[in-house]
Amino acid sequence: MARYFDAGFVSVLGGFVKGKLGGYLTSICVGKTAYFDTLVVGTSERPYQIGTGLKYAFMKYLAVLGGPVTEVIDGLHARENMGLCHYKEKMGFKVVRVPSRVWFMPGAEKILRMRWPHKHYRITGWE
């Protein structure tokens, strides 16, 4: 594990409330892209907006570092959660479609689209 964190591409930030850990954010940098990997915030600490603060602190750190990172990814588009979509838009994160090739076993796509339309959307990017 020490090699994983010392490799220079993983960042772990902690948010504290009254001297106690209230949440943490892990991020991974690959090439020119930084990814918010895991954000965990305690239920009682949510009103303090630790998650927003940790994301801001990480992006500020990247700016000060002046390294090769030019974009930050904050997870997949969750169109079924309008509150999350609104939050990400206010933070400056935009939905960007990335070209990809998707193949399904015959008949599987139709079932997935009918039964779990949001999962189908996240896998394919198609409505």
C-alpha positions as CSV (number, residue, x, y, z in Angstrom):
1,M,0.0,0.0,0.0
2,A,2.8,2.4,0.8
3,R,4.1,2.1,-2.8
4,Y,0.5,2.8,-4.1
5,F,0.3,6.1,-2.2
6,D,3.9,7.1,-2.7
7,A,3.7,6.7,-6.5
8,G,2.7,10.4,-6.9
9,F,-0.6,9.8,-8.6
10,V,-2.9,9.2,-5.6
11,S,-4.0,11.9,-3.2
12,V,-5.8,11.5,0.1
13,L,-7.3,14.6,1.8
14,G,-9.1,14.6,5.1
15,G,-11.7,17.0,6.4
16,F,-11.9,17.7,10.1
17,V,-14.7,19.1,12.3
18,K,-13.8,20.1,15.8
19,G,-10.6,18.1,15.7
20,K,-12.2,14.9,14.4
21,L,-12.1,13.4,11.0
22,G,-15.4,14.1,9.3
23,G,-14.7,12.9,5.8
24,Y,-12.0,12.1,3.3
25,L,-11.4,12.3,-0.5
26,T,-9.2,10.1,-2.5
27,S,-8.2,11.2,-6.0
28,I,-6.1,9.6,-8.7
29,C,-4.1,11.4,-11.4
30,V,-3.5,9.7,-14.7
31,G,-1.7,11.8,-17.4
32,K,-3.5,15.1,-17.8
33,T,-6.6,13.9,-15.9
34,A,-7.5,13.9,-12.2
35,Y,-10.3,11.7,-11.0
36,F,-12.3,12.1,-7.8
37,D,-12.2,8.5,-6.7
38,T,-13.9,8.1,-3.3
39,L,-15.6,10.7,-1.2
40,V,-16.8,9.6,2.3
41,V,-18.4,12.1,4.7
42,G,-20.1,11.2,8.0
43,T,-23.8,11.8,8.2
44,S,-23.5,14.3,11.1
45,E,-20.8,16.2,9.3
46,R,-22.7,16.8,6.0
47,P,-24.1,20.2,7.0
48,Y,-20.5,21.4,7.1
49,Q,-20.1,20.8,3.4
50,I,-16.8,18.9,3.9
51,G,-17.2,17.2,0.5
52,T,-17.3,20.5,-1.4
53,G,-14.4,21.8,0.7
54,L,-12.3,18.7,0.0
55,K,-12.9,18.9,-3.8
56,Y,-12.1,22.6,-3.7
57,A,-8.9,22.0,-1.8
58,F,-7.8,19.3,-4.2
59,M,-8.3,21.5,-7.2
60,K,-6.5,24.4,-5.5
61,Y,-3.6,22.0,-4.8
62,L,-3.5,21.0,-8.4
63,A,-3.4,24.7,-9.5
64,V,-0.6,25.5,-7.1
65,L,1.3,22.3,-8.1
66,G,1.3,23.5,-11.7
67,G,1.7,20.0,-13.0
68,P,0.4,18.3,-16.1
69,V,-3.2,18.0,-14.9
70,T,-5.6,20.0,-17.2
71,E,-9.0,18.4,-16.4
72,V,-10.8,16.9,-13.4
73,I,-13.5,14.2,-13.6
74,D,-16.2,14.0,-10.9
75,G,-17.8,10.7,-11.6
76,L,-20.4,9.6,-14.0
77,H,-23.5,11.5,-15.1
78,A,-26.4,10.4,-12.8
79,R,-29.3,11.9,-14.7
80,E,-31.8,10.4,-12.3
81,N,-30.4,12.5,-9.4
82,M,-31.2,16.1,-10.4
83,G,-29.8,17.4,-7.1
84,L,-26.4,15.9,-7.8
85,C,-26.5,17.1,-11.4
86,H,-27.3,20.6,-10.2
87,Y,-24.5,20.5,-7.6
88,K,-21.9,19.4,-10.2
89,E,-23.0,22.1,-12.6
90,K,-22.7,24.7,-9.9
91,M,-19.2,23.4,-9.2
92,G,-18.3,23.8,-12.9
93,F,-18.4,20.2,-13.9
94,K,-20.1,19.7,-17.3
95,V,-21.4,16.5,-18.9
96,V,-19.0,15.5,-21.6
97,R,-19.7,12.7,-24.0
98,V,-16.7,10.4,-24.6
99,P,-16.8,8.3,-27.8
100,S,-16.8,4.6,-27.0
101,R,-17.7,1.3,-28.5
102,V,-20.3,-0.9,-26.7
103,W,-21.4,-4.4,-27.5
104,F,-24.1,-6.4,-25.8
105,M,-25.1,-10.0,-26.2
106,P,-28.1,-10.2,-28.5
107,G,-31.2,-9.3,-26.5
108,A,-29.4,-8.1,-23.4
109,E,-29.4,-4.4,-24.4
110,K,-33.2,-4.3,-24.8
111,I,-33.7,-5.9,-21.4
112,L,-31.2,-3.5,-19.8
113,R,-32.8,-0.5,-21.4
114,M,-36.3,-1.5,-20.3
115,R,-35.5,-2.6,-16.8
116,W,-32.7,-0.3,-15.8
117,P,-32.7,2.7,-18.2
118,H,-30.3,4.8,-16.0
119,K,-27.7,2.0,-16.0
120,H,-28.1,1.6,-19.7
121,Y,-27.5,5.3,-20.1
122,R,-24.3,5.2,-17.9
123,I,-22.9,2.3,-19.9
124,T,-23.8,3.6,-23.4
125,G,-24.4,7.3,-23.1
126,W,-27.5,6.8,-25.2
127,E,-31.0,7.7,-24.2
